[in-house]
Amino acid sequence: MARTTSDIVIDAPADQIMAVIADFSAYPVWATGVKTADVVATADDDRARQVHFVLDAAPIRDEYDLAYVWDADRTVSWRLAEPGSMLTSMDGAYVLEPLDGARTRVTYQLSVDVSVPLLGMLKRKAEKVIIDTALKGLKKQVEAS
């Protein structure tokens, strides 16, 4: 499954960015289309291991669970643990790369499959829109705090 990738530079250290990524209860504030994000299970470090999402991002309206794997403040990856009615597969990751001073490059990788057939080009375009919107929302949320 090919991944769509994009990145952005955020004026904050990696730990501050990862704290925003890990705060799922705040996703409805900054993550476009996310209506709720409820932690179902946590790991030993108190970070989410599984999260239940309710998404309303036309044309996709769905509920699903994602399973997360954290690597300190360097990366977080996820996969679809409980499929929804539309989402049949989702694999993604945020990769954080510290730059000079307190800036960090955040790379978002995503691959999504849905139950309705989509041309590869349309699917990649949809993934790109999701990624770019998420990165801009993350940057705004982190830099506002």
N, C-alpha and C positions, 0 to 999 in steps of 0.2 A: 504494500500500500504506500503510494508516494505521499510525501508530506509537503504541505505548503508552509513556507517560512518567511518571517519578516522580523525586523528588529527596530528598536528605538533606544535613544539614550535618555536616561532619567537623571536629574540632578539630585541624587540621593545615594547613600551607601546600600549595598546589597541586602544587609540585614533589615533595613527599614522597608525596602521594596518587598522582601519575602514576608515580612509581617503583614503587609497589606494583602498580598496574595493568599496568605493563610487565614485571613479574617473573613470567612465565608458569610457570616451574618451580614456583612456590609456590602456584599456583591449586588444586591438590588439597587444600591445607591449609585454605583459606578459601572457595573457590567451590564451593558445594554441588553435588554430582553430577559434577564434573570429576574424572575418574580420572587423565588425563594431559593435558598441554598442552606440546607440543614445538615449538620454533621451527624452521621449515623454511627460512626465508630472512630476512635482515635488510636494512635500508636503510643508507644511508651513515652515519647517526647511531647505528648499532648497535641501534636499536630494531627489534622484529620487524616484518617485512613480511607474512609468512605463518606461521600457526601451525596445527598439526594437533592436534585435540582428540579425546579419547575421553570420551564422556559417558554416565553411567549415572544418570539422574534419572527414575525411573519416572513415567510410562510410556514416556519417551523414552530409548532406548539406541541410541547412534549414534556414528559416527566421521565427521569432516568437517574441512575446512580453512577458516579465515577469513583474509581479506586485510585488512591494517590500513593506515590513513593517520593520521599523527600531525601535530598542529599544536602544536609545543612542549609546554608544560604546560597548554595551554588545552583542547584536545579530542583525542580519539582516536575514529575511526570505523572500522567494519568491515562487510564484506559476505561472503557465502558464496562462497568461491573454488572449493572442491571439495565438491559436495553429498554427503550421506550417504545412507543407505537410507531414513531417515525425514525428515530436514530437506531441504527443497527450496529454501528461501530464508531468509536471515537478514540483516537490516540493523540496525545499532545504533550507538550512540555514547555516550561519556561526555563531558559538557561540564562543565568546572570553572570556577567563578566565585569569585574571592577575595572574602571579606567582611572585616569589621573584624578587625584583629589577624591571628592565624594560623588563622582559620577559613575553610573553603571550602565553598560549596554545590556538590554533585555531582549533576548531572542525568543520568539514564540513560534513553535512548530505545531502543526495541526493536520490531522487527517480524519475526515468524517465520511461515513457512508449512511445513506438514508434508505428507507424501504421503497421509495418511489424512484424509478429510473431517472438518472441525470446524465447528460453528456459529460465526459471528463472535463472539458473546458469550463462548463457551467459550474461543476462541483468545485474546481480549483478557484474560480472567481468568487464563489460563495465563501470558501475557506479564507480567501484573502480579505474579504470584507469583514468577516468575523475577527480575524487576527488584527487587522488595522484598527478596528473599533475597540477591541479589547486593550491593545497597547496604548492607544490614546486615552482611554478611560483610566487605565492603571497609572499612567504618567500624571494625569490631572489629579487623581486621588492621592498619590504619594507626595507630589510637590505641594499640595494644599495643606498637608498635615505637618 
